[in-house]
Amino acid sequence: MMRRATPLAVITLFATACGAPPTQEEIDEAQAKVDVALGAAAQARAALELLGILPVYTCGEPRRSFVANVAEAYQAQVGCVTVGTESVDATTDAVVLAFAEAGCEIREHTVSGQTAFKYSGGEDRMELKADLRQLQVDGDPLQAEVGYGTCGDEARYYALAQGPLPRKPEHTYKVDGRVGVREGLPVIGGTSLVLNGPGEFTSPEGTRRLTFTELLYEIGEYAPQEGEALLETATGGRVRASFSKTLWRLGKMELTIDERDPVTVPILR
C-alpha cells in the first residue's frame, strides 16, 4: 500500500507548533522590530531621566518657595543651563530651563533646547508637568511629556511619548510609560529606572502593540538590563524580547518568535 506524501505546508505547521527554531530570516526581521520598540522606549526613558534632574516636591513646603529654591540650587550645580522661575497663574509656578545651544551634559545625555517644569497645587497635593518637545537629547528631538503627582495619595510618575521615531521616520510610535517601583531603587532621580507601560508602533507593514514590563535601565544606557518587551500584531503574531544582566553584559537578549524555541541574539544598537 502506497503512503500518501505529506504536504510541505503541513510539515511546516507541525514543526512550528512543536517549537522548531526560527529561520535566520525570521530572526533578522524580529530583531529589527525589537530595535524599533527599544527606540520608542528610549524616548519615554530619556524623558523620565530628565524628570529626575530636579528634586521631587517636598510635601508641606509652600509651592513658590520650593520652586525658588529648586531654581537657585540647579543653577549653582549646572553652569551651562539658564534657570528662571515664573508665576503661570494663581495655582501654578514654573521652573524654566534653557540649555546651552551647543548642549549640556545632563545625566549621561547631551541636552539642548528649553522647557518649563510646571508645579500646580498646594501642600496637600502637587502635580508636576513638563512638555519636553522643545528639547533635543543626544542630537534627536525628544517627543514626550512627563509629570508626577505626589502628596495626598500614592505618587505616580509618567512619560507620554508619541511621534515619528528619530532616524526611522517611516515608523511612528506611542508609549504611555510609567515608572515602576522596585525595592532598593529610588523612584526617580537615581542611577536606575524601571519602565512599564503599553504602547504601539506603526510601520509600512501595519500597527503592532507594545507592552514593556519591568525594563530596568541604567542612566544613559540604550538597552535594558532586565525585563521584557512584547510586540503583538493584529493577526496574533508575537515577538518577545527578554533581557537579563548576564546577556546584557554581552550585548545580547533572548528572542522568542510566536511559540518557537527562544534564541539568543545581539542587541542591534
Long-range contacts (C-beta under 8 A, 24 or more apart in sequence): 16-258, 16-259, 16-260, 17-259, 19-259, 19-260, 19-261, 20-260, 20-261, 21-260, 21-261, 21-263, 22-257, 22-260, 22-261, 22-263, 26-257, 26-260, 27-255, 27-257, 27-263, 27-265, 30-239, 30-255, 30-257, 31-255, 31-265, 31-266, 31-268, 32-268, 33-208, 33-231, 33-239, 34-229, 34-231, 34-239, 34-241, 34-253, 34-255, 34-268, 35-267, 35-268, 35-269, 36-165, 36-168, 36-171, 36-173, 36-201, 36-203, 37-201, 37-210, 37-229, 37-231, 37-241, 38-222, 38-223, 38-224, 38-229, 38-241, 38-267, 38-269, 39-165, 39-166, 39-167, 39-168, 39-171, 39-173, 40-161, 40-165, 40-173, 40-174, 40-175, 40-199, 40-201, 40-210, 41-175, 41-177, 41-195, 41-199, 41-210, 41-212, 41-215, 41-224, 41-229, 42-222, 43-142, 43-143, 43-144, 43-159, 43-161, 43-163, 43-166, 43-173, 43-175, 44-144, 44-159, 44-160, 44-161, 44-175, 44-177, 44-195, 44-197, 44-199, 45-159, 45-177, 45-193, 45-195, 45-215, 45-217, 46-109, 46-137, 46-138, 46-142, 46-144, 47-132, 47-142, 47-144, 47-145, 47-146, 47-159, 47-161, 47-177, 48-146, 48-157, 48-159, 48-177, 48-179, 48-188, 48-193, 48-195, 49-107, 49-108, 49-109, 49-193, 49-219, 49-220, 50-106, 50-107, 50-109, 50-111, 50-130, 50-132, 50-135, 50-137, 50-142, 50-146, 51-128, 51-130, 51-146, 51-147, 51-148, 51-157, 51-159, 51-188, 52-107, 52-188, 52-189, 52-190, 52-193, 53-106, 53-107, 53-189, 54-95, 54-117, 55-189, 56-148, 56-150, 56-155, 56-187, 56-188, 56-189, 57-119, 57-126, 57-128, 57-150, 57-151, 59-123, 59-124, 59-126, 59-150, 59-151, 60-123, 60-151, 61-123, 62-123, 63-93, 63-119, 63-121, 63-122, 63-123, 63-126, 64-93, 66-119, 67-93, 67-94, 67-95, 67-119, 70-95, 71-95, 78-104, 78-106, 80-104, 86-116, 88-118, 91-120, 91-121, 91-122, 92-118, 92-119, 92-120, 93-118, 93-119, 94-118, 94-119, 95-119, 99-135, 103-136, 107-219, 107-220, 108-219, 108-220, 109-137, 109-138, 109-220, 110-137, 110-138, 110-139, 111-135, 111-136, 111-137, 112-136, 121-151, 123-151, 124-151, 124-152, 125-149, 125-150, 125-151, 125-152, 125-153, 126-150, 126-151, 140-166, 140-167, 141-166, 148-188, 155-187, 157-187, 157-188, 165-201, 170-203, 170-204, 171-201, 171-202, 171-203, 172-201, 172-202, 173-199, 173-200, 173-201, 173-202, 173-210, 174-199, 174-200, 174-201, 175-199, 175-210, 175-212, 177-212, 180-214, 182-214, 182-216, 191-218, 191-219, 192-216, 192-217, 192-218, 192-219, 193-217, 193-219, 194-227, 195-224, 195-227, 206-233, 206-234, 207-234, 208-232, 208-233, 209-233, 215-243, 216-243, 222-267, 222-269, 223-248, 223-251, 223-253, 223-267, 223-269, 224-248
